[in-house]
């Protein structure tokens, strides 16, 4: 009888740990909330990226990555899905100043589409690294980092992403 009590208590504790082990919304949470699906989010992300990229391009919605999950697993310390955050990103090494200027103008133009600049919490951040978000949770961003022993290489990237979307 005592062993059965201990086993029952262990099962309760383990079940409780499993519940605490993951944080974040489920597919059902997203469907009951925003109702946004990956299928609906991918074309929006693709369109947003086409608007911010400083050169003419066409992004196939199927090329929008669905790798980043919206739940966090505390045991593996990683993001898991579903639901997912669809995202598309490109990088240029050692871009011209003209390319960066066009990219910054395109990002700023997104304010006419309801995007708002989210101020950086890092006062030392490169001013070219920016993040804009709209009221639905879609985002567009840019990042410039310098790498190498003497910062000889510049990597400039831009991304468009979706809020959590159900499968």
Backbone bond lengths (Angstrom), bond angles and torsions (degrees), N, CA, C in turn:
res aa  C-N    CA-C-N  psi(-1)  N-CA   C-N-CA  omega(-1)  CA-C   N-CA-C  phi
1 X - - - 1.449 - - 1.528 110.59 -
2 X 1.318 115.73 -42.50 1.449 120.16 179.65 1.542 110.72 -64.11
3 X 1.335 117.53 -40.14 1.467 121.55 179.02 1.526 109.48 -63.69
4 X 1.327 117.80 -40.64 1.460 121.50 178.93 1.529 110.23 -62.41
5 X 1.331 116.83 -39.33 1.472 120.82 178.61 1.524 110.59 -65.07
6 X 1.318 116.59 -43.43 1.462 121.12 179.64 1.531 110.17 -63.78
7 X 1.343 116.50 -44.11 1.465 119.87 178.94 1.524 111.21 -63.93
8 X 1.310 117.30 -40.36 1.457 120.93 178.98 1.524 110.41 -64.36
9 X 1.331 116.32 -42.21 1.465 120.64 178.78 1.530 110.38 -65.09
10 X 1.326 117.55 -40.68 1.464 121.76 178.80 1.531 109.89 -62.79
11 X 1.319 117.26 -40.30 1.458 120.92 179.32 1.523 110.61 -63.70
12 X 1.339 117.11 -40.93 1.461 121.31 178.66 1.529 110.00 -64.04
13 X 1.320 116.55 -45.23 1.466 120.64 -179.66 1.519 110.46 -63.49
14 X 1.337 117.07 -45.62 1.457 120.07 -179.77 1.519 111.59 -64.47
15 X 1.306 117.28 -40.15 1.456 120.91 177.70 1.512 109.86 -64.36
16 X 1.312 116.90 -42.24 1.464 121.57 177.78 1.506 111.18 -61.79
17 X 1.312 117.93 -40.20 1.466 121.61 179.18 1.517 110.48 -65.49
18 X 1.306 116.89 -37.98 1.458 120.13 -179.38 1.522 110.22 -64.53
19 X 1.335 116.82 -36.54 1.455 120.57 179.45 1.532 109.70 -67.58
20 X 1.319 117.71 -41.55 1.454 122.26 -179.12 1.525 111.15 -75.56
21 X 1.329 116.02 -21.16 1.456 121.94 -173.90 1.520 113.56 -64.38
22 X 1.328 119.36 -29.92 1.452 122.22 -178.85 1.513 110.60 -116.83
23 X 1.330 115.19 138.74 1.456 120.38 178.23 1.517 108.05 -127.20
24 X 1.321 115.35 142.22 1.452 120.32 177.71 1.511 111.67 124.78
25 X 1.329 115.85 169.26 1.462 120.59 -175.34 1.526 112.64 -75.00
26 X 1.307 114.32 156.14 1.464 121.76 174.20 1.531 108.31 -100.02
27 X 1.330 116.29 172.29 1.466 120.25 174.38 1.522 110.63 -56.10
28 X 1.345 116.28 -43.47 1.469 120.17 -179.98 1.526 111.39 -61.74
29 X 1.347 117.04 -40.24 1.470 120.53 178.63 1.529 110.37 -59.33
30 X 1.322 116.43 -44.12 1.470 120.80 -178.97 1.527 110.31 -66.79
31 X 1.325 117.07 -44.25 1.466 120.42 -178.81 1.529 110.90 -64.27
32 X 1.323 117.45 -37.38 1.469 120.69 178.68 1.523 111.41 -75.65
33 X 1.334 117.28 -26.16 1.466 121.67 -179.02 1.517 111.25 -88.81
34 X 1.309 116.34 -93.26 1.468 120.60 -176.25 1.517 113.36 -80.00
35 X 1.332 116.71 -27.72 1.457 120.59 -176.70 1.522 113.09 75.98
36 X 1.330 116.88 7.15 1.460 120.84 -178.19 1.524 110.56 -72.03
37 X 1.324 115.38 131.86 1.465 120.91 177.56 1.529 109.19 -111.75
38 X 1.316 116.02 160.44 1.461 121.53 176.43 1.529 109.55 -58.26
39 X 1.327 116.48 -41.67 1.471 120.93 -179.35 1.525 111.53 -60.70
40 X 1.321 117.95 -36.20 1.465 121.43 178.91 1.527 111.47 -80.61
41 X 1.332 117.91 -32.34 1.464 122.12 -175.96 1.526 113.15 -75.78
42 X 1.325 117.23 -37.65 1.471 119.97 -175.49 1.536 113.64 -56.23
43 X 1.344 120.52 -47.47 1.470 119.09 179.51 1.533 112.77 -64.60
44 X 1.319 117.11 -32.79 1.467 120.38 178.50 1.526 109.75 -66.94
45 X 1.331 116.62 -44.38 1.464 121.33 177.76 1.530 109.57 -61.06
46 X 1.325 117.38 -45.04 1.466 121.53 179.42 1.532 110.57 -60.25
47 X 1.325 117.81 -46.33 1.472 121.62 179.50 1.530 110.92 -62.41
48 X 1.331 116.56 -44.69 1.463 119.77 179.59 1.522 111.06 -60.55
49 X 1.327 116.45 -40.42 1.455 118.85 -179.86 1.531 110.85 -66.52
50 X 1.309 117.18 -41.74 1.467 120.54 178.17 1.529 110.99 -57.99
51 X 1.334 116.77 -34.30 1.463 121.12 -179.41 1.526 112.78 -73.83
52 X 1.320 118.57 -29.99 1.471 119.60 -176.85 1.521 113.84 -94.01
53 X 1.327 117.89 -26.64 1.469 119.66 -176.02 1.528 109.02 -64.78
54 X 1.326 118.71 135.57 1.461 121.81 -173.33 1.525 115.56 -74.06
55 X 1.293 118.52 -3.14 1.457 122.51 177.80 1.526 108.33 -126.64
56 X 1.315 116.05 152.63 1.468 121.13 178.94 1.528 109.82 -62.05
57 X 1.317 116.62 130.29 1.460 120.66 174.01 1.512 109.99 -159.78
58 X 1.323 114.53 163.67 1.453 121.87 176.80 1.521 107.74 -123.03
59 X 1.327 116.15 125.02 1.465 121.46 -179.03 1.521 108.98 -104.64
60 X 1.311 116.09 120.74 1.459 121.86 175.31 1.531 108.04 -72.01
61 X 1.324 119.06 123.63 1.468 120.32 179.23 1.532 113.55 -52.34
62 X 1.328 117.30 -29.15 1.463 119.78 178.68 1.532 111.71 -69.12
63 X 1.338 116.90 -17.76 1.465 120.89 177.97 1.524 112.10 -82.34
64 X 1.333 116.80 -9.66 1.463 120.91 177.35 1.527 108.05 -70.49
65 X 1.318 116.00 121.39 1.466 121.79 -174.76 1.523 111.95 -70.49
66 X 1.312 114.66 142.59 1.457 122.30 176.70 1.534 105.87 -127.79
67 X 1.335 114.93 67.90 1.466 121.06 -177.53 1.518 113.26 -115.30
68 X 1.313 116.58 -25.48 1.457 120.49 -174.58 1.529 109.72 -92.51
69 X 1.324 114.79 117.20 1.461 119.75 -179.41 1.517 112.24 -83.15
70 X 1.315 116.10 165.70 1.464 122.58 -178.88 1.529 112.88 -100.08
71 X 1.311 116.24 -4.18 1.468 119.64 177.98 1.519 108.45 -108.43
72 X 1.303 116.22 148.85 1.457 121.22 177.69 1.515 108.68 -110.90
73 X 1.312 115.75 127.44 1.463 121.56 175.46 1.518 107.21 -94.76
74 X 1.310 116.47 121.20 1.460 120.65 -177.97 1.529 111.55 -74.37
75 X 1.322 117.55 -22.79 1.465 118.48 -179.74 1.518 111.31 -76.38
76 X 1.317 117.53 -39.17 1.463 119.64 -179.54 1.528 111.92 -100.79
77 X 1.317 116.89 -5.33 1.462 123.97 -177.70 1.537 110.17 48.04
78 X 1.299 114.59 54.75 1.459 120.41 178.90 1.519 109.48 -144.36
79 X 1.334 114.77 165.25 1.460 118.41 176.32 1.520 108.58 -87.92
80 X 1.311 114.29 144.49 1.456 120.93 -178.59 1.520 109.23 -134.83
81 X 1.285 115.55 158.03 1.454 120.74 177.20 1.501 109.33 -142.93
82 X 1.290 118.35 175.84 1.444 127.07 2.63 1.533 111.20 -76.27
83 X 1.312 117.60 166.24 1.448 130.56 -6.02 1.534 111.56 -70.29
84 X 1.344 114.27 171.15 1.465 121.94 -173.33 1.522 112.01 -124.13
85 X 1.338 115.44 162.82 1.469 122.33 171.63 1.537 107.74 -113.40
86 X 1.321 118.42 92.07 1.460 120.32 178.15 1.536 110.59 -57.89
87 X 1.354 115.91 139.39 1.468 120.83 -174.59 1.528 110.28 -151.05
88 X 1.333 114.91 143.12 1.461 120.92 174.85 1.522 107.28 -130.68
89 X 1.335 115.71 134.96 1.466 120.13 -175.68 1.527 110.25 -144.22
90 X 1.328 115.50 147.22 1.467 122.12 174.07 1.515 108.50 -136.78
91 X 1.344 114.63 152.22 1.459 120.63 -179.84 1.523 110.14 -132.11
92 X 1.328 115.80 144.53 1.454 123.14 175.15 1.528 106.72 -124.79
93 X 1.322 116.14 133.29 1.461 120.79 176.83 1.524 108.40 -94.81
94 X 1.319 115.23 131.21 1.467 123.30 -179.71 1.534 112.69 52.83
95 X 1.333 116.66 58.90 1.466 119.99 -178.83 1.530 111.14 -71.52
96 X 1.318 114.87 157.88 1.466 119.90 175.03 1.531 108.65 -74.38
97 X 1.319 115.98 157.85 1.471 120.00 176.89 1.520 109.94 -64.16
98 X 1.324 116.79 -33.38 1.464 121.26 178.47 1.536 110.60 -61.04
99 X 1.327 117.57 -43.69 1.466 121.50 178.75 1.530 109.88 -62.12
100 X 1.317 116.97 -44.12 1.473 120.43 179.42 1.525 110.52 -64.62
101 X 1.323 117.64 -42.17 1.469 120.54 179.13 1.528 111.47 -61.03
102 X 1.341 117.20 -43.26 1.473 120.24 177.44 1.524 110.88 -63.23
103 X 1.335 116.35 -41.55 1.466 120.74 179.27 1.530 110.94 -61.52
104 X 1.326 116.77 -43.12 1.468 120.25 -179.85 1.525 110.75 -65.79
105 X 1.325 116.81 -39.28 1.466 120.18 177.48 1.532 110.34 -64.74
106 X 1.334 117.05 -40.58 1.468 120.38 178.74 1.524 111.40 -65.12
107 X 1.328 117.15 -40.09 1.470 119.87 177.14 1.524 110.48 -62.63
108 X 1.322 115.96 -46.82 1.467 119.88 -179.38 1.530 110.73 -62.10
109 X 1.323 117.33 -34.34 1.472 121.36 178.83 1.532 111.59 -64.64
110 X 1.311 117.39 -21.77 1.473 120.32 179.03 1.531 111.72 -66.27
111 X 1.332 117.94 -16.50 1.466 119.64 176.95 1.528 110.71 -64.08
112 X 1.327 116.95 -28.89 1.473 120.41 176.67 1.523 111.12 -69.13
113 X 1.322 117.10 -16.47 1.472 122.44 178.35 1.529 111.21 -101.56
114 X 1.325 117.35 13.30 1.458 121.20 175.68 1.525 115.61 94.83
115 X 1.317 117.94 6.83 1.464 120.47 177.61 1.524 109.29 -85.87
116 X 1.315 115.40 144.19 1.460 122.53 -179.70 1.515 109.35 -123.15
117 X 1.328 116.25 136.80 1.460 121.02 176.58 1.519 109.07 -67.53
118 X 1.321 116.61 128.11 1.465 122.05 175.99 1.532 105.87 -96.01
119 X 1.330 117.34 115.68 1.465 119.53 -177.75 1.527 112.01 -61.46
120 X 1.317 114.78 141.71 1.465 120.78 178.70 1.524 110.08 -72.10
121 X 1.310 115.84 144.12 1.460 121.33 174.91 1.525 111.24 -87.65
122 X 1.343 115.83 -5.46 1.459 121.47 -178.04 1.524 109.24 -106.92
123 X 1.340 118.07 107.40 1.463 119.56 -177.40 1.533 113.55 -65.76
124 X 1.316 118.09 -20.24 1.463 121.58 -179.97 1.525 113.09 -90.87
125 X 1.322 117.80 1.79 1.466 121.23 -177.59 1.523 110.75 -66.17
126 X 1.314 115.80 142.90 1.459 122.66 176.66 1.536 108.21 -58.08
127 X 1.331 119.16 130.24 1.473 120.72 -178.61 1.529 114.03 -64.01
128 X 1.321 117.36 -15.41 1.463 120.76 176.14 1.526 110.35 -77.84
129 X 1.299 117.86 -18.81 1.468 121.71 177.85 1.524 107.92 -83.83
130 X 1.326 114.84 108.78 1.476 120.85 -175.23 1.515 110.68 -134.05
131 X 1.342 114.51 156.52 1.458 121.47 -179.11 1.524 107.88 -138.87
132 X 1.331 116.81 124.52 1.454 123.25 178.29 1.528 108.43 -120.40
133 X 1.342 115.78 144.26 1.466 120.19 179.74 1.526 108.75 -138.10
134 X 1.346 115.83 147.04 1.462 119.28 175.83 1.528 109.67 -102.18
135 X 1.321 116.27 177.03 1.466 121.01 -175.51 1.523 113.18 -66.27
136 X 1.331 117.55 -20.93 1.467 120.55 178.59 1.526 112.29 -85.71
137 X 1.337 117.03 -12.94 1.460 120.72 179.93 1.519 114.06 103.02
138 X 1.341 118.27 1.03 1.459 120.43 174.11 1.521 107.79 -72.24
139 X 1.329 116.63 149.37 1.460 119.39 -178.02 1.520 111.27 -138.16
140 X 1.326 114.67 156.05 1.460 123.73 172.26 1.528 106.01 -135.07
141 X 1.330 115.78 146.20 1.459 118.03 -175.80 1.516 112.06 -154.90
142 X 1.325 114.10 165.12 1.459 122.02 174.26 1.520 108.16 -136.56
143 X 1.322 114.78 156.13 1.462 119.81 179.67 1.522 108.66 -150.76
144 X 1.322 115.46 136.59 1.463 120.62 174.60 1.525 107.59 -128.84
145 X 1.319 114.72 124.35 1.465 119.53 176.61 1.525 108.50 -128.29
146 X 1.286 114.31 150.58 1.462 121.52 177.25 1.520 107.29 -109.68
147 X 1.324 115.87 131.34 1.467 120.82 -177.29 1.518 110.51 -128.85
148 X 1.299 115.14 164.63 1.454 121.52 -179.48 1.510 109.93 104.41
149 X 1.289 115.87 166.97 1.456 121.40 -177.41 1.524 112.96 -57.62
150 X 1.317 116.30 -39.66 1.460 121.17 -179.29 1.531 111.73 -117.78
151 X 1.323 116.22 30.45 1.472 121.71 -179.02 1.530 112.12 55.28
152 X 1.339 116.75 33.29 1.463 120.29 -174.80 1.524 113.98 -74.10
153 X 1.318 118.27 -15.87 1.459 120.47 -179.80 1.523 109.56 -114.87
154 X 1.324 115.69 136.02 1.459 121.68 177.84 1.514 107.46 -112.69
155 X 1.311 115.57 129.79 1.471 120.90 176.54 1.528 107.88 -116.44
156 X 1.314 114.04 119.88 1.458 120.91 -179.73 1.523 108.31 -114.07
157 X 1.315 116.34 127.62 1.465 119.39 179.41 1.523 110.33 -132.54
158 X 1.311 113.63 155.26 1.463 121.46 175.18 1.520 107.18 -133.39
159 X 1.338 114.73 149.68 1.457 119.78 -178.81 1.524 110.45 -145.76
160 X 1.311 114.52 153.93 1.457 123.28 170.68 1.519 105.82 -129.66
161 X 1.328 116.32 138.92 1.460 119.85 -176.26 1.522 110.39 -143.40
162 X 1.310 112.93 163.67 1.449 122.82 -179.20 1.519 110.15 -110.79
163 X 1.322 117.58 156.50 1.461 118.04 167.02 1.535 108.09 -70.43
164 X 1.296 117.11 179.16 1.457 120.86 -179.65 1.527 110.99 -55.44
165 X 1.316 114.96 134.66 1.464 121.56 -178.45 1.528 109.28 -132.72
166 X 1.306 115.55 136.52 1.469 121.13 -179.10 1.524 110.95 -79.42
167 X 1.344 115.17 155.55 1.471 119.79 177.63 1.507 110.53 -72.26
